[in-house]
Amino acid sequence: MNVELMSVGTELLLGDIVNTNVTYLSRELAHIGINVYKHTTVGDNKERLLQAFHNAFVKSDTVIVTGGLGPTEDDITSECAAAYFGRTSYFNETLWQKIEAYLRKYRKNNVLTANNRKTAYVPEGALLFENRNGTAPGVALEQDGKRIILLPGPPNEMKPMFIQSVKPYLQSLSNQCFVSRYVRFYDIGESLLETKLKHYLDTQKNPTLALYAKTGEVLLRITASASSEEVALELVNHKIAEINQLVGKYIYLIGDETIADSQTELHRVIARELLARELTISVAESITGGYISSLLIENSGISKSFIEGIICYANESKVKTLGVQEATLKRYGAVSEQTAHEMVVGTAKRFNTDVAIATTGIAGPTNDGSTKPVGLVFVAVYYKGEVSVKECQFNGNRNIIRERTAREAFNELRKMLQQQKN
C-alpha cells in the first residue's frame, strides 16, 4: 500500500498553524509497515483539492486527508471526496442525533445553528469512523482500487480516531503483521553510524532499517513483517543482536515507539537505574543552571533517589557551598577539570549521596575573559568515591550547549554505573 498524506487548510499554507498531523501519521503508518509516498498541503479550494486527488492516485492507492470536515463553508473535504468518486452525499439522521447530543453536552452556551447539520452529510457508501472528541466523523471511501480516508484536523480528534478506528481498518487490509523496535545511540553521529551499518542498510529486505538524527543522538527503527507478531518480533530481535555486536557500545536504550519521539531518553534511563539500585544522587550545576535537576524530576518516584540540586553559578557559591578551593579557581579557573572534580566531590560529601553530577563551562555567546573557547565544558560524575571528569567542546547557542552538557553528564554517569554493575 502506497499512501499520500494530504492536509487541507489555507491556514496551513499561510503558516498560521504548525502541521503536526503529518508527522504523527507518518510515524504511525511506518509502525504498521505502510509506505508514505508523499505529503501534500492544499488550501480550502475545491478545484485544487480535486486536482490533488487526481495527482495523488498516479503513484498512490490510498490518500489520507486531515482537515476540512467542519461545519463552515470552507470545510470542503467530504464533498470533494464524494465528488471525486462520483457519489452524492446524504443526511445521516442517526449521525446527526449523536452530533446534536455532543453539542448540547459540551457546548451548553452555544446555540445550534443550521450549519452544524453539515457535518451529518456523508458520502453514499462511506464507512464512518466515530469521533469521540468532536462532531465530524471520519470517512473511508473505496472505489476501483482507490481509497480516500478523511480525518478531522484537530490533533485531539484525529489521533484517537486513528488509533481506535483507522489503524485497525488499515491493518485488516493486510494479512501481514508488523513489529517495530527502536534503538537509541549516544556518542556516535548519524554519518558514522550509517557507515558502520552500511552492509545492513544496503541489503535490507525484512527487517527494514531507518536512521533518524536527534540532537546529539541517533535513533534506529527496525521493522519486520511476518504472518504473526511472534515471528516478526523474532526477526527484529535477531537484527538487534547483530547490530549490538557491531556497535553495541553506543547503544543505551532499546524499546517500542514510546521511546522514539523525544530528543533524548538518557535522563529516564538514569532515573530508572538509580531507583532500581536504590542509589541517592545530588547535583551541582553551573553552566546547566538547573537543567539536569529539571530533567531528573520529570521521572515519577525520583524523590526516593534525588536528594538535592544546587545552582552554583558564581565562584563564591562554588567555594562556600561546595568547598572548592580558592587556589584552584585562581590557578585553573572555574571552567577546568580541577574545579569540576572539586565540585562533584564537594556535592557528594555535602549531601551524603552515593552519586553526584557537577557541570561547569562556557555557554557563550562570549567567553569568560580567558582564552578558553565558548562551548568548553567539563562534566564530572561521582560514584561511591570514584570520580570521572570529561572535557567536551560543544558548538551552538547557549541552550544547545546547555542541553548537550546535560546529556553528556547523564551518559557519563550511565557508563560509570554500567562499569560498576559489570
Secondary structure, DSSP 8 states (H G I E B T S, - for coil): -EEEEEEE-HHHHTTSS---HHHHHHHHHHHTT-EEEEEEEE-S-HHHHHHHHHHHHHH-SEEEEES--SSSTT--HHHHHHHHTT--EEE-HHHHHHHHHHHHHH-TTS---GGGGGGGEEETT-EEE--SSSS--EEEEEETTEEEEEE-SSHHHHHHHIIIIIHHHHHTT-S-EEEEEEEEEESS-HHHHHHHTHHHHHH--SSEEEEEEETTEEEEEEEEEESSHHHHHHHHHHHHHHHHHHHGGGEEEEESGGGTSSS--HHHHHHHHHHHTT--EEEEESTTTTHHHHHHTTSTTGGGTEEEEEE--SHHHHHHHH---HHHHHHH-SSSHHHHHHHHHHHHHHHT-SEEEEEEE--SSS--SSS--TTEEEEEEEETTEEEEEEEE--S-HHHHHHHHHHHHHHHHHHHHHHHH-
